[in-house]
């Protein structure tokens, strides 16, 4: 099976931008989402993967949606090993 290639930092940047737009600190968002602040930092920097449930929880608190788009022409796909 092939999966789209994406950079976790892009998701993290979008989350950081939305958090700042709402005037929230990482600590405030962490408290609202029921997560440690360091998890918010990891998500925003894309330095370390996070569980999908945590990512979705943070995005929900920011009013964001996670959308899966079916593969179409133009996506870069890694080769199966």
VEXKOLSE-407784 format. One record per atom (N, C-alpha, C, O): residue number from 1; residue in three letters; atom name; x, y, z. Coordinates in steps of 0.02 Angstrom, whole numbers, plus 50000, padded with zeros to 5 digits. Atoms other than C-alpha are relative to their C-alpha. Layout:
! residues N
PT    n  res  atom   east  north     up
PT  NUM  ALA    CA      X      Y      Z
...
! end
This chain:
! residues 81
PT    n  res  atom   east  north     up
PT    1  UNK     N  50042  49941  50000
PT    1  UNK    CA  50000  50000  50000
PT    1  UNK     C  50044  50062  50000
PT    1  UNK     O  50097  50063  50032
PT    2  UNK     N  49963  49938  50003
PT    2  UNK    CA  50060  50175  49961
PT    2  UNK     C  49965  50053  50041
PT    2  UNK     O  49903  50055  50045
PT    3  UNK     N  50027  49946  49960
PT    3  UNK    CA  50037  50326  50074
PT    3  UNK     C  50028  50067  49976
PT    3  UNK     O  50086  50070  49955
PT    4  UNK     N  49975  49935  50021
PT    4  UNK    CA  50049  50512  50031
PT    4  UNK     C  50058  50022  50044
PT    4  UNK     O  50059  50008  50104
PT    5  UNK     N  49945  49973  49963
PT    5  UNK    CA  50209  50596  50083
PT    5  UNK     C  49979  50069  50026
PT    5  UNK     O  49956  50111  49988
PT    6  UNK     N  50013  49934  49972
PT    6  UNK    CA  50184  50742  50201
PT    6  UNK     C  50051  50014  50054
PT    6  UNK     O  50082  49968  50082
PT    7  UNK     N  49952  49979  49950
PT    7  UNK    CA  50292  50839  50319
PT    7  UNK     C  49961  50020  50062
PT    7  UNK     O  49919  50064  50060
PT    8  UNK     N  50035  49986  49938
PT    8  UNK    CA  50232  50840  50499
PT    8  UNK     C  50006  50072  50022
PT    8  UNK     O  49964  50098  50058
PT    9  UNK     N  49993  49929  49980
PT    9  UNK    CA  50299  51016  50519
PT    9  UNK     C  49947  50043  49969
PT    9  UNK     O  49929  50094  49998
PT   10  UNK     N  50054  49961  50030
PT   10  UNK    CA  50165  51079  50399
PT   10  UNK     C  49937  49999  50043
PT   10  UNK     O  49904  50050  50052
PT   11  UNK     N  50058  50005  49955
PT   11  UNK    CA  50028  51014  50512
PT   11  UNK     C  50012  50039  50063
PT   11  UNK     O  49969  50076  50086
PT   12  UNK     N  49982  49964  49939
PT   12  UNK    CA  50118  51082  50664
PT   12  UNK     C  49998  50076  49990
PT   12  UNK     O  49975  50112  50034
PT   13  UNK     N  50001  49928  50014
PT   13  UNK    CA  50138  51253  50583
PT   13  UNK     C  49928  50025  49995
PT   13  UNK     O  49913  50080  50020
PT   14  UNK     N  50070  49981  50006
PT   14  UNK    CA  49953  51259  50541
PT   14  UNK     C  49967  50004  50069
PT   14  UNK     O  49928  50049  50083
PT   15  UNK     N  50027  50001  49932
PT   15  UNK    CA  49909  51214  50721
PT   15  UNK     C  50027  50060  50039
PT   15  UNK     O  49989  50094  50073
PT   16  UNK     N  49971  49943  49964
PT   16  UNK    CA  50030  51344  50790
PT   16  UNK     C  49968  50066  49976
PT   16  UNK     O  49951  50108  50017
PT   17  UNK     N  50030  49938  50027
PT   17  UNK    CA  49961  51479  50674
PT   17  UNK     C  49929  50009  50025
PT   17  UNK     O  49909  50065  50043
PT   18  UNK     N  50069  49996  49976
PT   18  UNK    CA  49782  51439  50724
PT   18  UNK     C  49998  50016  50074
PT   18  UNK     O  49956  50056  50096
PT   19  UNK     N  49998  49986  49928
PT   19  UNK    CA  49826  51438  50909
PT   19  UNK     C  50015  50073  50013
PT   19  UNK     O  49982  50105  50053
PT   20  UNK     N  49982  49930  49991
PT   20  UNK    CA  49910  51607  50895
PT   20  UNK     C  49945  50047  49977
PT   20  UNK     O  49932  50099  50008
PT   21  UNK     N  50055  49959  50026
PT   21  UNK    CA  49766  51677  50792
PT   21  UNK     C  49945  50005  50053
PT   21  UNK     O  49911  50056  50058
PT   22  UNK     N  50051  50000  49947
PT   22  UNK    CA  49651  51629  50937
PT   22  UNK     C  50026  50030  50065
PT   22  UNK     O  49989  50033  50114
PT   23  UNK     N  49972  49968  49941
PT   23  UNK    CA  49768  51714  51061
PT   23  UNK     C  50014  49953  50058
PT   23  UNK     O  50013  49974  50116
PT   24  UNK     N  49987  50049  49948
PT   24  UNK    CA  49809  51555  51155
PT   24  UNK     C  50075  49986  50006
PT   24  UNK     O  50111  49986  49956
PT   25  UNK     N  49932  50024  49989
PT   25  UNK    CA  49975  51505  51232
PT   25  UNK     C  49998  49924  49993
PT   25  UNK     O  49945  49893  49994
PT   26  UNK     N  49997  50073  50001
PT   26  UNK    CA  50035  51326  51218
PT   26  UNK     C  49971  49971  50064
PT   26  UNK     O  49936  49920  50063
PT   27  UNK     N  50025  50024  49936
PT   27  UNK    CA  49996  51305  51402
PT   27  UNK     C  49924  50002  50003
PT   27  UNK     O  49893  49955  50026
PT   28  UNK     N  50073  49994  50000
PT   28  UNK    CA  49817  51367  51381
PT   28  UNK     C  49969  49946  49956
PT   28  UNK     O  49919  49915  49975
PT   29  UNK     N  50027  50051  50045
PT   29  UNK    CA  49786  51252  51232
PT   29  UNK     C  50008  49931  50032
PT   29  UNK     O  49962  49890  50028
PT   30  UNK     N  49988  50065  49967
PT   30  UNK    CA  49863  51106  51327
PT   30  UNK     C  49948  49987  50054
PT   30  UNK     O  49921  49932  50059
PT   31  UNK     N  50050  50007  49947
PT   31  UNK    CA  49747  51137  51474
PT   31  UNK     C  49931  49985  49971
PT   31  UNK     O  49895  49942  49996
PT   32  UNK     N  50065  50010  50031
PT   32  UNK    CA  49595  51149  51361
PT   32  UNK     C  49993  49930  49969
PT   32  UNK     O  49940  49899  49972
PT   33  UNK     N  50001  50066  50033
PT   33  UNK    CA  49642  50989  51268
PT   33  UNK     C  50014  49943  50048
PT   33  UNK     O  50008  49884  50029
PT   34  UNK     N  49985  50052  49951
PT   34  UNK    CA  49689  50896  51427
PT   34  UNK     C  50065  49963  49986
PT   34  UNK     O  50070  49903  49998
PT   35  UNK     N  49935  50029  50017
PT   35  UNK    CA  49868  50866  51370
PT   35  UNK     C  50056  50039  50034
PT   35  UNK     O  50046  50097  50051
PT   36  UNK     N  49942  49963  49976
PT   36  UNK    CA  50040  50911  51437
PT   36  UNK     C  50023  50051  49948
PT   36  UNK     O  50017  50040  49888
PT   37  UNK     N  49977  49947  50045
PT   37  UNK    CA  50113  51071  51363
PT   37  UNK     C  50054  49975  49953
PT   37  UNK     O  50058  49997  49896
PT   38  UNK     N  49946  50024  50043
PT   38  UNK    CA  50263  50976  51296
PT   38  UNK     C  49973  49963  49939
PT   38  UNK     O  50007  49960  49887
PT   39  UNK     N  50031  50034  50057
PT   39  UNK    CA  50146  50876  51182
PT   39  UNK     C  49981  50053  49947
PT   39  UNK     O  49990  50042  49888
PT   40  UNK     N  50018  49946  50046
PT   40  UNK    CA  50082  51039  51106
PT   40  UNK     C  50063  50024  49964
PT   40  UNK     O  50062  50035  49903
PT   41  UNK     N  49936  49978  50029
PT   41  UNK    CA  50262  51093  51078
PT   41  UNK     C  50024  49950  49948
PT   41  UNK     O  50046  49970  49893
PT   42  UNK     N  49978  50052  50047
PT   42  UNK    CA  50305  50927  50994
PT   42  UNK     C  49959  50000  49936
PT   42  UNK     O  49985  49992  49881
PT   43  UNK     N  50044  49998  50059
PT   43  UNK    CA  50155  50938  50880
PT   43  UNK     C  50017  50060  49956
PT   43  UNK     O  50023  50053  49895
PT   44  UNK     N  49987  49938  50038
PT   44  UNK    CA  50193  51117  50830
PT   44  UNK     C  50067  50000  49964
PT   44  UNK     O  50074  50028  49910
PT   45  UNK     N  49934  50000  50031
PT   45  UNK    CA  50376  51086  50793
PT   45  UNK     C  50009  49942  49952
PT   45  UNK     O  50054  49943  49910
PT   46  UNK     N  49995  50058  50043
PT   46  UNK    CA  50347  50920  50706
PT   46  UNK     C  50062  49958  50013
PT   46  UNK     O  50081  49916  49973
PT   47  UNK     N  49938  50035  49984
PT   47  UNK    CA  50503  50855  50793
PT   47  UNK     C  49989  49927  50019
PT   47  UNK     O  50032  49885  50011
PT   48  UNK     N  50014  50068  49977
PT   48  UNK    CA  50420  50701  50861
PT   48  UNK     C  49928  49984  49984
PT   48  UNK     O  49884  50025  49994
PT   49  UNK     N  50068  50020  50016
PT   49  UNK    CA  50269  50605  50805
PT   49  UNK     C  49956  50000  50062
PT   49  UNK     O  49980  49995  50118
PT   50  UNK     N  50048  50002  49945
PT   50  UNK    CA  50113  50607  50911
PT   50  UNK     C  49944  49953  49980
PT   50  UNK     O  49933  49940  49920
PT   51  UNK     N  50056  50044  50014
PT   51  UNK    CA  49966  50492  50925
PT   51  UNK     C  49945  50039  49965
PT   51  UNK     O  49935  50098  49978
PT   52  UNK     N  50052  49968  50038
PT   52  UNK    CA  49824  50530  50807
PT   52  UNK     C  49945  50027  50045
PT   52  UNK     O  49918  50081  50032
PT   53  UNK     N  50053  49975  49956
PT   53  UNK    CA  49699  50546  50949
PT   53  UNK     C  50019  50066  50033
PT   53  UNK     O  49977  50109  50043
PT   54  UNK     N  49977  49937  49971
PT   54  UNK    CA  49805  50683  51027
PT   54  UNK     C  49997  50056  49948
PT   54  UNK     O  49975  50112  49963
PT   55  UNK     N  50002  49951  50053
PT   55  UNK    CA  49823  50773  50862
PT   55  UNK     C  49929  50023  49986
PT   55  UNK     O  49916  50083  49980
PT   56  UNK     N  50070  49983  50013
PT   56  UNK    CA  49636  50765  50830
PT   56  UNK     C  49969  50039  50057
PT   56  UNK     O  49928  50084  50045
PT   57  UNK     N  50026  49964  49942
PT   57  UNK    CA  49598  50825  51007
PT   57  UNK     C  50021  50073  49997
PT   57  UNK     O  49981  50118  50008
PT   58  UNK     N  49974  49932  50004
PT   58  UNK    CA  49709  50978  50985
PT   58  UNK     C  49965  50038  49943
PT   58  UNK     O  49943  50095  49952
PT   59  UNK     N  50032  49968  50057
PT   59  UNK    CA  49636  51015  50813
PT   59  UNK     C  49927  50017  50015
PT   59  UNK     O  49902  50070  49996
PT   60  UNK     N  50070  49987  49982
PT   60  UNK    CA  49458  51000  50880
PT   60  UNK     C  49993  50060  50045
PT   60  UNK     O  49947  50100  50037
PT   61  UNK     N  50003  49942  49954
PT   61  UNK    CA  49493  51125  51019
PT   61  UNK     C  50015  50066  49964
PT   61  UNK     O  49996  50119  49988
PT   62  UNK     N  49985  49940  50040
PT   62  UNK    CA  49555  51246  50886
PT   62  UNK     C  49948  50011  49944
PT   62  UNK     O  49953  50059  49906
PT   63  UNK     N  50051  49995  50053
PT   63  UNK    CA  49404  51217  50773
PT   63  UNK     C  50025  49980  49932
PT   63  UNK     O  49999  50001  49881
PT   64  UNK     N  49970  50024  50063
PT   64  UNK    CA  49511  51131  50642
PT   64  UNK     C  49974  49930  49984
PT   64  UNK     O  49951  49894  50028
PT   65  UNK     N  50020  50066  50021
PT   65  UNK    CA  49468  50977  50541
PT   65  UNK     C  50059  49964  49968
PT   65  UNK     O  50102  49995  49937
PT   66  UNK     N  49951  50042  50032
PT   66  UNK    CA  49578  50833  50485
PT   66  UNK     C  49964  49965  49943
PT   66  UNK     O  49917  49928  49955
PT   67  UNK     N  50034  50027  50058
PT   67  UNK    CA  49531  50782  50309
PT   67  UNK     C  50047  49953  49964
PT   67  UNK     O  50105  49969  49952
PT   68  UNK     N  49962  50048  50040
PT   68  UNK    CA  49591  50629  50216
PT   68  UNK     C  49974  50005  49929
PT   68  UNK     O  49914  49998  49916
PT   69  UNK     N  50019  49993  50070
PT   69  UNK    CA  49591  50652  50029
PT   69  UNK     C  50025  49940  49962
PT   69  UNK     O  50083  49920  49968
PT   70  UNK     N  49981  50058  50041
PT   70  UNK    CA  49592  50505  49911
PT   70  UNK     C  50055  50020  49952
PT   70  UNK     O  50056  50075  49926
PT   71  UNK     N  49943  49988  50045
PT   71  UNK    CA  49750  50491  49807
PT   71  UNK     C  49975  50021  49932
PT   71  UNK     O  49930  49991  49902
PT   72  UNK     N  50014  49977  50068
PT   72  UNK    CA  49743  50588  49646
PT   72  UNK     C  50066  50012  49965
PT   72  UNK     O  50119  50011  49996
PT   73  UNK     N  49939  49986  50038
PT   73  UNK    CA  49868  50625  49509
PT   73  UNK     C  50035  50061  50030
PT   73  UNK     O  50002  50109  50051
PT   74  UNK     N  49961  49943  49976
PT   74  UNK    CA  50007  50740  49565
PT   74  UNK     C  50027  49991  50070
PT   74  UNK     O  50073  50027  50089
PT   75  UNK     N  49973  50013  49934
PT   75  UNK    CA  50035  50670  49740
PT   75  UNK     C  50064  49959  49994
PT   75  UNK     O  50068  49913  49953
PT   76  UNK     N  49939  50039  49998
PT   76  UNK    CA  50208  50606  49776
PT   76  UNK     C  49989  49941  50046
PT   76  UNK     O  49972  49950  50104
PT   77  UNK     N  50012  50060  49961
PT   77  UNK    CA  50196  50428  49837
PT   77  UNK     C  50064  49960  50006
PT   77  UNK     O  50099  49948  49956
PT   78  UNK     N  49940  50042  49994
PT   78  UNK    CA  50337  50324  49910
PT   78  UNK     C  49987  49931  49970
PT   78  UNK     O  49930  49908  49966
PT   79  UNK     N  50004  50067  50028
PT   79  UNK    CA  50372  50156  49831
PT   79  UNK     C  49992  49949  50057
PT   79  UNK     O  50019  49959  50112
PT   80  UNK     N  50005  50054  49951
PT   80  UNK    CA  50323  49997  49924
PT   80  UNK     C  50068  49969  50009
PT   80  UNK     O  50107  49962  49961
PT   81  UNK     N  49937  50034  49986
PT   81  UNK    CA  50469  49912  50008
PT   81  UNK     C  49993  49925  49989
PT   81  UNK     O  50041  49888  49998
! end
